[in-house]
């Protein structure tokens, strides 16, 4: 019974890799220390080489939010390939502050009329044509502010999120009113009615997914009901954009 039943790093080795004392790590392991900081927990997860799901679970158990990587502007090349494989959908990746990091051809054409500084929230509240572009602007803006408040809960705070909130609060009375309502909800699925100058009105479903390999990034995919006029319009938008792209590079 004296041997170790589970192979792996010794307690002292984990402590050294995480930059904490062996005594502190022992207290954590034994449940005598229940309030590690987000930085310490992140270091321990790295030392133990936990998978993203396991790390997220550890943070939830500690009632903390995973620290958002400050390199979250880098989009995984395999994810880019996946996005390009969506021929009838608009797909784009944003960081924690809803700045667009990458978009497939259809998405780039979809958001081109209102892409203000590449930020979805700035577009909604500061672009003068946003309320014409989003036919259901009230619903879109409310959902966006709620999601931004959710993103603002990262520990430690993401500096770009903090700056975005401060800027919008100062520059947009509409944002200020919604922000003061205190509603909180992450984006999952929303419906938007888009008035696009090239293909007309489209009813689109937007689904948002966390990118597990890059905490803080989200993949948003916009689709239309199969066989609907909106689906035809979205396909036309993507096809025309791809043709223009091909012409410009040939």
N, C-alpha and C positions, 0 to 999 in steps of 0.2 A: 504493500500500500504506500510505501514511501516514494515510489517513482511518480513522475508527472504523467497524468492520464491523457493530456491533450498536448501534442507537440506544438511548438510555436515560440514566440518571444517570451522571455522571462519578464517579470514585473519591472525589474530594474532597467531592462533594455527598452521597454515601452516608454518608461518615464524619461529616459535620456532622449529618445527620438522625439518625444512630444515637448521637451523642454520644461518638464516639471520634476519635482522631487519624487523619489520613490515612496516616501511616506505619504505625500499628498495623493499620489495615484492609488496607493493601498487604501486610503480612506474613501476615495471614490469607488473603488472596486467593492468595498465592503459596505457601502451605503452610509458611511459615517459623514461623508461630505456630499451634500445634495445640491450645491449651487455653483457648478463650474461656469466660467464665462464662456461666451460663444467662441472666443479665440482659443481657449484651452481645449474645448470639446472638438473644435475643428482640427487642432494639432493631434489630438488623440485618434481621431478618425483616420487621419493621414498616416500616423504611425502604425495603426493596426491594418492599414490598407483596406478599409471597409468599402464595399461597393456603394454607389450613390443611394440606393434604397435603404441600405443598412445605416448609412450616415444620417439620412433624413429621419429614420426611426429613432436614432440616438438623440437627435435634436428635439424631436417631439417628446420623448420621455423626459428630457431635461426642461421642457417647456421653453425652448429657445427656437429662434429662426436660424437656419443655416446662413453662414456668412457668404454674401454674394461675391463671387470672384470679380476682381477689378479688371480681369482680362476677358470680361464677358462680351466683348465686341467681336471675338473670333468665332465664326460659325464653322462647325464641323463640315469638312468637304463631303462626307457621306450624306449629311443632311441636305446639302445643296443639291447633290445628285438626286436624292429622293424628291425634293421639291420640283426639280425639272421633269420628273417622271409623272407629274400630275398634269396631263394635257388639258383637262376640262375644269381645272380648279385654279384659283388664285391662292398662292401660298407665300407667306413672308415670315421672317423671323425678326423679333424685336428684343431689345434688352430690357432690363428692369424698369427703365424710364420710358418705355414704349417708343424708343427710337428704332427705326427700321434699319436692320443690319444687312439683310439680304432679301431679295424677292425674285420669284420666278418671272418669266416673261409676261404671263397674264396678270400677275399681281402688280408688276411695274406699270403696266398700261392702265390697270384699274385705278390705282391711286395717283397716277400722274397729274390729274387736274387739281388735286388739293395737297400735293406733297410739300408741306411747308417745313423746311429745315429737316426733313426726314423724320419728323416726330408726329405720331398719330394724335396725341393730346393737343399739341400746338395747332395742328391742322383743324381739329374739331372746334377749338375755342378762339383761334386768332385768324384763321384764314377767312377772308371776306366772302368767299363763295361756298363755305362749308354748309350753311343752312340750305342752300339750293342743291348742293351735291347729295347731302343726306336728307331725304324726304322726311324721315322720322327722326329728325335731329334731336328732339327732346329726349327720346328713349336712348339714342346713341350716346348723347352727352352724359346722361345720368349713369348709364352703365360704365362709361369710361372713367368717370370720377370715382365711382365706387371701387373699380379695379385699381386705380392709382392709389387710393387710400390703403388698399390691401397690400400693394407693393411697398408702400411706405413703412410697413411693419418689419422690414428686415432689420436684423441686429448684427453688426452695427448698421446705421442708416446708410443707404446708397447715396453718395453725394450728388449724383445726377438727378435722382428722384427728388431729393431735397431742393435742389436748384429749380427744377421744373415746377414744383408746387409753389415755391415762392414767386416765380415769375408769372405764372398763370393767375395766382391770387391777386397780384398787383395789377395785371393788365386786362383781366377779363371779369367783369361783374357777374356774368353768367356762371363762370367757374366758381367764383367766390361764394355765390349763393348756394350752389350744390355742395361745395366743400364743407360749408358750415352745417349741412344737414347731417353729417356724421355717418352716412350709410357706408357699409363695408361689404364687398363681395368680390371674389376673384372672377375673372372672365371664364366662362365655360362655353356656352353657346348663345349667340345673339342673332337677331334678324335685323337686317338693314335694307332699306329701300334706297338704291343708288340711282341718281339721275346722272348718267354719264354723257358728256357732249358728243361722243363718237357713236354710241350704240343705243342710246335711250335709257329708259327706266328698267332696272333689274331688281328683282326680289332675291336677296342672297342670304344664306345661312352662314354665319361665321362661327367656327369652332376653334377653340384655343387650347393648346396642350403645352405643358411644361417640358422643356428639353432637359431630360434627366442628366445627360452628360455635361451640360453647361448650366449650372444653377443660375437663375436670373433671366435666362432666355426663354422665350415662348414662341411656339410655332402656331401661326394662325392660318387656317384654311377656309376660304370662301367658296361655296358651291351653290348651285341652283337646283331646283327640283328637276329630275330627269324628264326630258321631253317638253319642258315648259319654254315659253318665249324667252324667259330670263336665261335659261341654259343655252339657248341658241345665241343670244346676245353675248353671253360671256365667252362662248366658244369663238364667235366672230372676233371679239376683242383680242383674244389670245392669238388667233390665227393671223390677224392683220399685223399685230405687233411682231410676231415671229417673222413674217414676210419682210417687214421693214428692217428688222435686225439682220436678216440674211442678205438683203440688198446692200445694206451699208457696209457689210464685211466682205462682200464678194468683189 
